[in-house]
Amino acid sequence: MSHFVLGRIAVLVAVFAFSLPALDYAQSSPGFQEATLEVSSEWTGQDRGDGSGSYHLKTRLTDGRTRMTIQHELAADRGVDLEVESSESLVVLEDGVERARAASDPAALGAWADPAVAYAIPFDLEFSTDSPKTYRPRDRQVADLVRSAVPDAKVSTRAASDGRTTAVVEIPGLRPVSELASQFVAIRKALHDAEVGLAKLQIKGQAETSQTAEVGSTQ
Protein backbone atom coordinates (compact mmCIF):
# COMPACT_ATOMS: atom_id res chain seq x y z
CA MET A 1 0.00 0.00 0.00
CA SER A 2 1.33 3.40 -0.92
CA HIS A 3 -0.18 6.52 0.65
CA PHE A 4 1.02 10.10 0.30
CA VAL A 5 0.62 12.78 2.98
CA LEU A 6 2.09 16.28 2.92
CA GLY A 7 5.78 15.99 3.77
CA ARG A 8 5.92 12.25 2.93
CA ILE A 9 5.59 12.17 -0.86
CA ALA A 10 8.24 10.02 -2.55
CA VAL A 11 9.54 12.76 -4.83
CA LEU A 12 8.63 16.34 -3.98
CA VAL A 13 8.73 19.40 -6.17
CA ALA A 14 11.20 21.31 -4.03
CA VAL A 15 10.89 24.74 -5.62
CA PHE A 16 8.05 27.11 -4.73
CA ALA A 17 7.31 30.53 -6.20
CA PHE A 18 5.32 33.53 -4.99
CA SER A 19 5.75 37.27 -5.50
CA LEU A 20 6.47 39.71 -2.70
CA PRO A 21 3.49 41.89 -3.63
CA ALA A 22 1.26 38.84 -3.36
CA LEU A 23 2.68 38.06 0.07
CA ASP A 24 2.02 41.63 1.24
CA TYR A 25 -1.56 41.27 0.03
CA ALA A 26 -1.90 37.93 1.83
CA GLN A 27 -0.74 39.42 5.10
CA SER A 28 -3.46 42.06 4.95
CA SER A 29 -6.35 39.78 3.94
CA PRO A 30 -5.96 36.04 4.62
CA GLY A 31 -9.70 35.27 4.91
CA PHE A 32 -11.10 31.80 5.65
CA GLN A 33 -11.93 32.65 9.27
CA GLU A 34 -15.51 32.10 10.50
CA ALA A 35 -16.39 31.30 6.91
CA THR A 36 -18.63 28.94 5.00
CA LEU A 37 -16.46 27.14 2.47
CA GLU A 38 -17.53 25.46 -0.74
CA VAL A 39 -15.39 22.33 -0.96
CA SER A 40 -14.85 20.08 -3.95
CA SER A 41 -12.31 17.41 -4.73
CA GLU A 42 -11.65 15.52 -7.93
CA TRP A 43 -9.74 12.26 -8.09
CA THR A 44 -8.70 10.75 -11.43
CA GLY A 45 -6.78 7.53 -11.87
CA GLN A 46 -5.73 5.16 -14.61
CA ASP A 47 -3.72 1.95 -14.67
CA ARG A 48 -2.19 1.23 -18.07
CA GLY A 49 -2.04 -2.58 -17.90
CA ASP A 50 1.77 -2.79 -17.93
CA GLY A 51 2.18 -2.00 -14.25
CA SER A 52 2.29 1.74 -14.79
CA GLY A 53 -0.39 4.27 -13.83
CA SER A 54 -1.17 7.93 -13.24
CA TYR A 55 -3.17 9.49 -10.41
CA HIS A 56 -4.28 13.00 -9.58
CA LEU A 57 -6.17 14.58 -6.69
CA LYS A 58 -7.22 18.23 -6.65
CA THR A 59 -9.16 19.83 -3.78
CA ARG A 60 -10.49 23.39 -3.77
CA LEU A 61 -11.92 25.34 -0.81
CA THR A 62 -13.57 28.67 -1.61
CA ASP A 63 -14.58 31.42 0.81
CA GLY A 64 -17.44 33.14 -1.01
CA ARG A 65 -17.22 36.32 1.09
CA THR A 66 -13.68 37.12 0.01
CA ARG A 67 -13.72 35.19 -3.29
CA MET A 68 -10.55 33.46 -2.14
CA THR A 69 -9.74 29.83 -2.98
CA ILE A 70 -7.11 27.48 -1.59
CA GLN A 71 -6.26 24.70 -4.05
CA HIS A 72 -4.25 21.62 -3.08
CA GLU A 73 -3.03 19.19 -5.73
CA LEU A 74 -1.29 15.84 -5.50
CA ALA A 75 -0.12 13.95 -8.59
CA ALA A 76 1.79 10.71 -9.04
CA ASP A 77 2.96 8.64 -11.97
CA ARG A 78 4.10 5.01 -11.59
CA GLY A 79 6.39 3.66 -14.29
CA VAL A 80 6.58 0.10 -15.59
CA ASP A 81 9.53 -0.34 -13.21
CA LEU A 82 7.10 0.51 -10.37
CA GLU A 83 9.08 3.62 -9.48
CA VAL A 84 6.77 6.49 -8.50
CA GLU A 85 7.35 10.15 -9.30
CA SER A 86 5.08 12.60 -7.56
CA SER A 87 4.45 16.29 -7.05
CA GLU A 88 2.43 18.54 -4.80
CA SER A 89 1.28 22.15 -4.92
CA LEU A 90 -0.72 24.63 -2.86
CA VAL A 91 -2.15 27.69 -4.60
CA VAL A 92 -4.16 30.65 -3.31
CA LEU A 93 -6.46 32.30 -5.85
CA GLU A 94 -8.60 35.43 -5.76
CA ASP A 95 -11.31 35.42 -8.44
CA GLY A 96 -9.20 32.88 -10.30
CA VAL A 97 -6.03 35.02 -10.13
CA GLU A 98 -3.05 33.42 -8.40
CA ARG A 99 -1.90 35.26 -5.27
CA ALA A 100 0.53 32.77 -3.73
CA ARG A 101 1.99 29.35 -4.48
CA ALA A 102 3.93 26.68 -2.59
CA ALA A 103 5.14 23.16 -3.21
CA SER A 104 5.87 21.02 -0.14
CA ASP A 105 6.31 23.91 2.30
CA PRO A 106 3.05 25.73 3.16
CA ALA A 107 5.06 28.54 4.76
CA ALA A 108 5.58 29.87 1.23
CA LEU A 109 1.93 30.96 1.31
CA GLY A 110 2.63 33.60 3.95
CA ALA A 111 -0.50 34.48 5.92
CA TRP A 112 -2.45 31.81 4.04
CA ALA A 113 -0.23 29.02 5.38
CA ASP A 114 -2.32 28.46 8.52
CA PRO A 115 -5.68 28.04 6.77
CA ALA A 116 -4.04 25.86 4.10
CA VAL A 117 -2.69 23.47 6.74
CA ALA A 118 -5.77 23.59 8.95
CA TYR A 119 -8.46 23.45 6.28
CA ALA A 120 -7.24 22.29 2.84
CA ILE A 121 -4.65 19.60 3.50
CA PRO A 122 -6.84 17.42 5.80
CA PHE A 123 -9.13 16.69 2.83
CA ASP A 124 -6.30 14.93 0.99
CA LEU A 125 -4.81 12.53 3.53
CA GLU A 126 -5.87 9.46 1.53
CA PHE A 127 -3.93 9.32 -1.75
CA SER A 128 -2.96 5.89 -3.05
CA THR A 129 -1.21 4.56 -6.15
CA ASP A 130 -2.30 0.96 -5.58
CA SER A 131 -3.83 -0.82 -8.57
CA PRO A 132 -7.52 -1.63 -7.94
CA LYS A 133 -9.09 -4.87 -9.09
CA THR A 134 -11.73 -3.11 -11.16
CA TYR A 135 -12.51 0.23 -12.77
CA ARG A 136 -15.97 -1.01 -13.76
CA PRO A 137 -17.83 -1.61 -10.49
CA ARG A 138 -21.59 -1.92 -10.36
CA ASP A 139 -23.43 1.33 -9.60
CA ARG A 140 -24.95 -0.21 -6.47
CA GLN A 141 -21.53 -1.28 -5.23
CA VAL A 142 -20.17 2.27 -5.54
CA ALA A 143 -23.21 3.74 -3.78
CA ASP A 144 -23.01 1.19 -0.95
CA LEU A 145 -19.31 1.83 -0.38
CA VAL A 146 -19.76 5.60 -0.32
CA ARG A 147 -22.70 5.35 2.10
CA SER A 148 -20.78 2.97 4.34
CA ALA A 149 -18.57 6.00 5.03
CA VAL A 150 -21.21 8.77 4.84
CA PRO A 151 -24.74 7.33 5.14
CA ASP A 152 -26.59 10.45 3.91
CA ALA A 153 -24.35 11.09 0.89
CA LYS A 154 -26.00 11.48 -2.51
CA VAL A 155 -24.29 9.36 -5.16
CA SER A 156 -24.62 9.37 -8.94
CA THR A 157 -22.61 7.20 -11.32
CA ARG A 158 -22.17 6.82 -15.05
CA ALA A 159 -19.92 5.03 -17.50
CA ALA A 160 -17.17 7.03 -19.19
CA SER A 161 -16.50 6.65 -22.92
CA ASP A 162 -14.02 3.85 -22.23
CA GLY A 163 -16.49 1.99 -20.04
CA ARG A 164 -14.84 2.90 -16.74
CA THR A 165 -17.08 4.21 -13.97
CA THR A 166 -17.19 7.84 -12.82
CA ALA A 167 -19.03 9.02 -9.71
CA VAL A 168 -20.24 12.29 -8.20
CA VAL A 169 -20.85 12.44 -4.45
CA GLU A 170 -22.64 15.28 -2.68
CA ILE A 171 -22.57 15.52 1.11
CA PRO A 172 -25.61 17.53 2.23
CA GLY A 173 -25.74 20.18 4.93
CA LEU A 174 -23.18 22.45 6.54
CA ARG A 175 -20.57 20.61 8.59
CA PRO A 176 -17.50 21.56 10.62
CA VAL A 177 -14.47 21.54 8.34
CA SER A 178 -12.76 18.76 10.33
CA GLU A 179 -15.86 16.54 10.06
CA LEU A 180 -16.28 17.15 6.35
CA ALA A 181 -12.59 16.51 5.71
CA SER A 182 -12.75 13.18 7.52
CA GLN A 183 -15.78 12.20 5.40
CA PHE A 184 -14.00 13.00 2.13
CA VAL A 185 -11.07 10.85 3.28
CA ALA A 186 -13.36 8.05 4.50
CA ILE A 187 -15.13 7.83 1.12
CA ARG A 188 -11.88 7.45 -0.80
CA LYS A 189 -10.60 4.94 1.77
CA ALA A 190 -13.76 2.82 1.51
CA LEU A 191 -13.32 2.54 -2.25
CA HIS A 192 -9.59 1.87 -1.89
CA ASP A 193 -10.06 -0.86 0.73
CA ALA A 194 -12.59 -2.58 -1.54
CA GLU A 195 -10.06 -2.35 -4.41
CA VAL A 196 -12.58 -0.40 -6.48
CA GLY A 197 -11.12 2.12 -8.90
CA LEU A 198 -12.93 4.98 -10.61
CA ALA A 199 -11.96 6.91 -13.71
CA LYS A 200 -13.09 10.00 -11.82
CA LEU A 201 -14.51 10.65 -8.36
CA GLN A 202 -15.89 14.07 -7.49
CA ILE A 203 -16.91 14.88 -3.92
CA LYS A 204 -18.66 18.12 -2.93
CA GLY A 205 -19.78 19.65 0.35
CA GLN A 206 -19.99 22.76 2.53
CA ALA A 207 -17.83 23.39 5.60
CA GLU A 208 -17.79 25.97 8.36
CA THR A 209 -14.49 27.13 9.82
CA SER A 210 -13.51 28.31 13.26
CA GLN A 211 -12.45 31.86 14.01
CA THR A 212 -8.76 30.99 14.07
CA ALA A 213 -7.01 28.36 11.99
CA GLU A 214 -5.15 25.93 14.21
CA VAL A 215 -2.06 24.62 12.48
CA GLY A 216 -1.70 20.84 12.66
CA SER A 217 1.44 18.79 12.20
CA THR A 218 2.45 18.02 8.63
CA GLN A 219 4.91 15.33 9.58
C-alpha positions in Angstrom: 0.0 0.0 0.0 1.3 3.4 -0.9 -0.2 6.5 0.6 1.0 10.1 0.3 0.6 12.8 3.0 2.1 16.3 2.9 5.8 16.0 3.8 5.9 12.3 2.9 5.6 12.2 -0.9 8.2 10.0 -2.5 9.5 12.8 -4.8 8.6 16.3 -4.0 8.7 19.4 -6.2 11.2 21.3 -4.0 10.9 24.7 -5.6 8.1 27.1 -4.7 7.3 30.5 -6.2 5.3 33.5 -5.0 5.8 37.3 -5.5 6.5 39.7 -2.7 3.5 41.9 -3.6 1.3 38.8 -3.4 2.7 38.1 0.1 2.0 41.6 1.2 -1.6 41.3 0.0 -1.9 37.9 1.8 -0.7 39.4 5.1 -3.5 42.1 5.0 -6.3 39.8 3.9 -6.0 36.0 4.6 -9.7 35.3 4.9 -11.1 31.8 5.6 -11.9 32.7 9.3 -15.5 32.1 10.5 -16.4 31.3 6.9 -18.6 28.9 5.0 -16.5 27.1 2.5 -17.5 25.5 -0.7 -15.4 22.3 -1.0 -14.9 20.1 -4.0 -12.3 17.4 -4.7 -11.6 15.5 -7.9 -9.7 12.3 -8.1 -8.7 10.8 -11.4 -6.8 7.5 -11.9 -5.7 5.2 -14.6 -3.7 1.9 -14.7 -2.2 1.2 -18.1 -2.0 -2.6 -17.9 1.8 -2.8 -17.9 2.2 -2.0 -14.2 2.3 1.7 -14.8 -0.4 4.3 -13.8 -1.2 7.9 -13.2 -3.2 9.5 -10.4 -4.3 13.0 -9.6 -6.2 14.6 -6.7 -7.2 18.2 -6.6 -9.2 19.8 -3.8 -10.5 23.4 -3.8 -11.9 25.3 -0.8 -13.6 28.7 -1.6 -14.6 31.4 0.8 -17.4 33.1 -1.0 -17.2 36.3 1.1 -13.7 37.1 0.0 -13.7 35.2 -3.3 -10.5 33.5 -2.1 -9.7 29.8 -3.0 -7.1 27.5 -1.6 -6.3 24.7 -4.0 -4.3 21.6 -3.1 -3.0 19.2 -5.7 -1.3 15.8 -5.5 -0.1 14.0 -8.6 1.8 10.7 -9.0 3.0 8.6 -12.0 4.1 5.0 -11.6 6.4 3.7 -14.3 6.6 0.1 -15.6 9.5 -0.3 -13.2 7.1 0.5 -10.4 9.1 3.6 -9.5 6.8 6.5 -8.5 7.4 10.1 -9.3 5.1 12.6 -7.6 4.4 16.3 -7.1 2.4 18.5 -4.8 1.3 22.2 -4.9 -0.7 24.6 -2.9 -2.1 27.7 -4.6 -4.2 30.6 -3.3 -6.5 32.3 -5.9 -8.6 35.4 -5.8 -11.3 35.4 -8.4 -9.2 32.9 -10.3 -6.0 35.0 -10.1 -3.1 33.4 -8.4 -1.9 35.3 -5.3 0.5 32.8 -3.7 2.0 29.4 -4.5 3.9 26.7 -2.6 5.1 23.2 -3.2 5.9 21.0 -0.1 6.3 23.9 2.3 3.1 25.7 3.2 5.1 28.5 4.8 5.6 29.9 1.2 1.9 31.0 1.3 2.6 33.6 4.0 -0.5 34.5 5.9 -2.5 31.8 4.0 -0.2 29.0 5.4 -2.3 28.5 8.5 -5.7 28.0 6.8 -4.0 25.9 4.1 -2.7 23.5 6.7 -5.8 23.6 9.0 -8.5 23.4 6.3 -7.2 22.3 2.8 -4.6 19.6 3.5 -6.8 17.4 5.8 -9.1 16.7 2.8 -6.3 14.9 1.0 -4.8 12.5 3.5 -5.9 9.5 1.5 -3.9 9.3 -1.8 -3.0 5.9 -3.0 -1.2 4.6 -6.1 -2.3 1.0 -5.6 -3.8 -0.8 -8.6 -7.5 -1.6 -7.9 -9.1 -4.9 -9.1 -11.7 -3.1 -11.2 -12.5 0.2 -12.8 -16.0 -1.0 -13.8 -17.8 -1.6 -10.5 -21.6 -1.9 -10.4 -23.4 1.3 -9.6 -24.9 -0.2 -6.5 -21.5 -1.3 -5.2 -20.2 2.3 -5.5 -23.2 3.7 -3.8 -23.0 1.2 -0.9 -19.3 1.8 -0.4 -19.8 5.6 -0.3 -22.7 5.4 2.1 -20.8 3.0 4.3 -18.6 6.0 5.0 -21.2 8.8 4.8 -24.7 7.3 5.1 -26.6 10.5 3.9 -24.4 11.1 0.9 -26.0 11.5 -2.5 -24.3 9.4 -5.2 -24.6 9.4 -8.9 -22.6 7.2 -11.3 -22.2 6.8 -15.0 -19.9 5.0 -17.5 -17.2 7.0 -19.2 -16.5 6.7 -22.9 -14.0 3.9 -22.2 -16.5 2.0 -20.0 -14.8 2.9 -16.7 -17.1 4.2 -14.0 -17.2 7.8 -12.8 -19.0 9.0 -9.7 -20.2 12.3 -8.2 -20.9 12.4 -4.4 -22.6 15.3 -2.7 -22.6 15.5 1.1 -25.6 17.5 2.2 -25.7 20.2 4.9 -23.2 22.5 6.5 -20.6 20.6 8.6 -17.5 21.6 10.6 -14.5 21.5 8.3 -12.8 18.8 10.3 -15.9 16.5 10.1 -16.3 17.1 6.3 -12.6 16.5 5.7 -12.7 13.2 7.5 -15.8 12.2 5.4 -14.0 13.0 2.1 -11.1 10.9 3.3 -13.4 8.0 4.5 -15.1 7.8 1.1 -11.9 7.5 -0.8 -10.6 4.9 1.8 -13.8 2.8 1.5 -13.3 2.5 -2.2 -9.6 1.9 -1.9 -10.1 -0.9 0.7 -12.6 -2.6 -1.5 -10.1 -2.3 -4.4 -12.6 -0.4 -6.5 -11.1 2.1 -8.9 -12.9 5.0 -10.6 -12.0 6.9 -13.7 -13.1 10.0 -11.8 -14.5 10.7 -8.4 -15.9 14.1 -7.5 -16.9 14.9 -3.9 -18.7 18.1 -2.9 -19.8 19.7 0.4 -20.0 22.8 2.5 -17.8 23.4 5.6 -17.8 26.0 8.4 -14.5 27.1 9.8 -13.5 28.3 13.3 -12.4 31.9 14.0 -8.8 31.0 14.1 -7.0 28.4 12.0 -5.1 25.9 14.2 -2.1 24.6 12.5 -1.7 20.8 12.7 1.4 18.8 12.2 2.5 18.0 8.6 4.9 15.3 9.6 
